[in-house]
Each structure stands twice: as C-alpha cells, then as structure tokens.
C-alpha cells in the first residue's frame, strides 16, 4: 500500500530494485488506474490481470440488508437467525463498535471472538484458531484484520458498518467465497443515512450487484424490487474538501507573469495535495479500525 498512499521517500528506495534484471509486483486488489503508475515507476514491461474485470470472485453474493423499525444490532441478530448462519465474520469500521457488539452479544447462543489492531500476531492467531474450532461462532473484526483472515468453513461475512475507504469492503467480502466455495457478503443498511447511501451507490459504480432484503422485528424478506441506483450528481460525487484544497494549491502557484515550467509546477502542487489527502484517508481508516497510525507517519 506504500505505493499508493504518499510514502514517496520509501518509493525512492524501492526504485533501486529496477536495476535488477527482473522485477515482479503482485497485488490482489490493485486499482486499474494505478497500473500505469506502477509500470512507470518501476519500469514494468508486462502486466497480467486475471480478474476478468471482477474485484471479488463471482462466487461471492453481495446482499443489502435494509433494517426498518429495529436497531442495527437487532437487525444483525435477526439476519443471523433468519439465514441460519452458524459462523460469520462481522466487520465494523470503529473499535468502539467492536466492543459494543461484544457486550451486546455475550448472552447469545454464539461464542463471540474479537480481533483488532491492539492484539499481537500470536494473540490473533490463537483467537482465530479458537473461532475456527467452534460450531457456532461470531468473529468480530476491525479492518485491520480484513486482509489476512483465511477461514475454510466461514462463508458469511457481515459489514455491521461500511469502512471510510471502500476498498476495504472488497477485502471484507473476500473473506468469503474462498477455496472455490460460494459465499455471502451482507451489508446492514439504513436507507435514511445519506452517508451510507452514497457509499452503497459508490459500490454499485464499481459494478457490485446487490440483492436487497428488508428486515424488521418479525421477518427477513427478499425485496421484489432491486436496489435502485440514484445518481447523486457531480457535486455530491466529488470530495468538496479535496477540491477546495486543490484550488488553493493552484492559486498559490499562480503568478501574474507566466514563468517557465508553470504547468509542471501546478501539476506537482496538485499531486502533492492529492497524495496528502489520500494518506490522510487511509491513516484515518487505520486509526478507526484499531491499527497504530504511529507506524505509518513521523509525527
């Protein structure tokens, strides 16, 4: 991830490897728009994309669970009961949600386990082994652990809340549908929450095909109507703060007289703002997920 998120000083050191005869870079989740950047930076001659335009395998079914008249926590329990899910991984976007759910679910019929960034690797491995052995279990996890979980018999993943960086959603979903088995990724969804609505629409823009369910205190039913994508318009699609920062950077670079390399200086200033913004987003996500942000920046 250092290639994409503003760690330029590390990139400069990695460039030393281009003097070697062969350089190979592998990624399970690289964005299409970043491929050209990698090719240019490391002088890569050939790329091979085996995903067939799919971010997740086609064996994973994506489901929206719109809850009405009940709390999000009760919607989670109802979903697990109605779908008869024996074992599941439940992801949250903040550590506070993890501990809240652990307390709320402790009296259920399920054994509840929790992994997050404050645990060391041995502790996480021990918890995963215990979860793997139990017959009825819920593993509560932050996004800090979403990229390393590999569980054979866990084919149901639930997003209790969506991450700030939606790339992590695909890592979550990828914990199901493994070893050529089918899997389900569920998202608990409050349709009155505009932030959640925008995130769902962004996922649809990334070609995620959702099946919509309605859950209340009495039942869980598949909706006859599919989820309708609503174009939020260019103004809502853009990040207003980022655009404001870009305009400010361009303004500072401008001068009354056109000087040599003016366009290049503007481009450099804009790219610097974008990289700073992207780094801030991922550090914020790591912090909320329970990771240690001090490992990723100097201050």
N, C-alpha and C positions, 0 to 999 in steps of 0.2 A: 504493500500500500504506500510505501515511501515514494514510489514513482509518481503517484498521482496527487499527493497532498502537501506540496510545498516544501519538501525537505531537500532543497537544492544542494546544500553542502554535502549531503550523503550521495546524491546523484553524481556529483563531480568525482567522488571517489570510485563509484561504481563504473564510471566511464573508462577507468583504467583497464577494465576487462575486455574492452573492444580490441585491444592489441592481441588478444588470444586468437587462435585460428578459428575456434567455434564458440559462439555464444548462443545459449538457448534460454528462453524465458517461458515459463509455463504459468497459466492462470486459469482458475475455474470460473472466474466471474468478471473478466476484463470488459470494460465498456467499449463498444465498437468505435466510438470517437477517439479513444485513447490509443488505438492500434497504430495509427500513423505517427503519433508522438513517440511511441516506443521504438518504432522502426528507425526514426530519425535520430533519436538519442543514442541508441546502441548499434546503429548501422546494421540492423537486421535485414537480411535479404528476402527471407521467405516467411510467410505466416500460414498456419493451418488452423482453420476454425471448424471444429467437429460438432458444433451445437445445432446446426441447421436452423439458425435464427431463433432458437429457443434458449431462454436463460435457465429455466428449470426443465427437467425431463418431462416428456409428455405423460409419464405415468403418474404425475402429481396433479390432483384435482384441487382447484382453488375455490374456496367457499366463503361467501359473506354471510355472517350471522347477525341480522338486524334485530336488536332486542327492544321490546316495547312493554312498558308498564312494569318493568323489573329492573333491578340494579345490574351492573355489568358483572359483578361477582356471581349473582344468582343466575345470570344468563350463561356463565361459564359452567356452573354445576348442571344446569338443565341440558346444555349441549352434551356434556359428558354422559349424562344419564340416558338421554333420548337416543344418542348414537351408539350407546353401549360400548364406550371406549374404555378398554381395560388399562391401557398405558398410554400416556401422552406427555409431550413436552409443551409446557406453557411458557411463552416468552413475554417479557414485559420490557418497557423502554426506560424504566427507572428502578433503582434499588428499593425505594420506598414501597413500590407496588409489590415487589418480591416478598418483602417481609409482611406486608398487609395480607397477601394471599396465603402465606404460610400459616399465619394465625387464624385466618378465616376457615381454612381447610383442615385444620388439625383434628377436628372432631368427625371428619368424614370417614367413609369406609376405605379410603385410599391411603396408602403410605405416601407422605409428601416429602420430597427431597428438594434441596435448593443449591444452586451453584452460581457464583458471581465472582467478580474480579478481586475481591479481598482474600479469596482462598488460593493457596498454592497448588501447583500441579498435582502433587501427591494427594492432597485433600479432595480435589475434583475427581481424580481417578478413582479414589475409594468410594465417593458418593455415587459415581456413575455405575460402578460395579454392583453396589447395593440395589440401585434402581433397576439395573438390568436383570437381577435375580428375582425380584418380586413379581407377583402375578398381577396385582392391582396397584398401580403407582402413578403419581404425577410428579414430573420433574420440572421445577420452577427454575427458569434460567434467564440471565441477562444476555444481551447481545454479545457480551464479552466472550461467551462460550458458544455462540451460534456457529462459529466456523470450524469447530473441532469435534463436535459430537458425532459419534458413529455407532448407532444402536440398531442391532439386527431386527428386533421384533417391535419396534416403535414406528408405526406408520401414520400416526396422527399428531400433527403439530398445530398448536393454537396460539395465535397472536392476541394476547389479552389487550395490548395496545400496540400501535404501529410505531416503528422507530423514526427518528428525525431524518436519517439517511435511509431512503427506501431500498438501497442496495442490500441492507441487512435483512430486509424481508425475504429476499430470494435465498439468502443463506439460511434463514429460518426454515423456509419451505423445503430446502434441500436436505434437511434432516430426515424427511420422509421420502418415500419412493426410492429407497436405496436397495442395492443388490437385486435389481430387476423386479422389485415388488411395487405394487401400486401404493399410493399414499394420499393423504388428505391434509391440506393446509386450510385452517379456519381462521377467519378474522372477526372478532367481536366488533360490531359496528353500530355507532349511534348516528343515525342519519340527520339528526338536528345539529350535530357538531360539524361546523364548517371546515375546521382544520382536517378532521378525519375524511370528510367528503372530498376535499382537494387531494389528499393522499391516495384515496381509492381511485379517483379519476386519473391521477398520475400513473398508477399501476396499470390501469386499462390502456393508457397511451403506450405503455411498454408491452402491450399485447398479452396481458393477463386476462384470461377468460373466466369470469366468476359465475358460479351458480349461487343464487340468492335464496336464503332461508329466513323465515320470520319466527322468532322465539318469544313466548310470553310465559306466564307462570303455569299455564295449562298444557302447552304443547310446543313442538318444534315442527314446522311445516315448510316444505319447499314452496317458494312463491311461483305462481303461474306466470308472472311477469318477470322477465330477466331484468337485471340491474340496468338502468338507463344512464348512459354516459351523457353528462351535460358539460358542454364546452364552457369553461369559466371565463374565456376571453383573454386576450394578450396581457392586459393589465394585471389580472389575477395570476396568470401563469408565471410571470416574472417575479423575481425577488426584488421588492422595492428598495430595500436597504442596499443591496448589492449594486443596483442601477444608480442609486444616489452616490455611492462611493466611487463608481466608475466616472460619473460626470464630474465629480470633484477632482479626481486624479487628472482627467483631461484638461480641466480648467487650469490647474496648477502648472501643467506642462506647456500650455499655450503662451505665446508671446506676440507682441504687436508685429514684429518682423519675422518672416518665415526664415528659420535658420536651417543649416544643413542637418540632415538626419532627423528632421522634425517628426515625420510619420513614425520612424522607428522608435523615437523616444516616447511618443504617445502609446504605441503598441506595447512597449516594455512596461510603462506605467500601468496600463490596463491589466496586463497579465499579472503584474505584481499584486494588484488589488484582488483579482480573481483567485490567485493561489492562496493569499492570506485568508480570504473568505472560505474557501474550501477546507483549509486546515482548521479554521475555527469550528466549522460544522462537524468535522469528524472528531475533534477533541471534545466538543460538547456532547456528542453521542457516546463517546467512550466514557466520559465522566458520569453521565446519567445511567450508563449500563453497569457501572461498578468498577470500571477499569481505572488505572492510575495514570492520570494525564501528565504527571511529572516525568514519566518515562518517555514522553513524546515531545516535550519542548523544554527550553532552557530556563524560563523564569518560574 
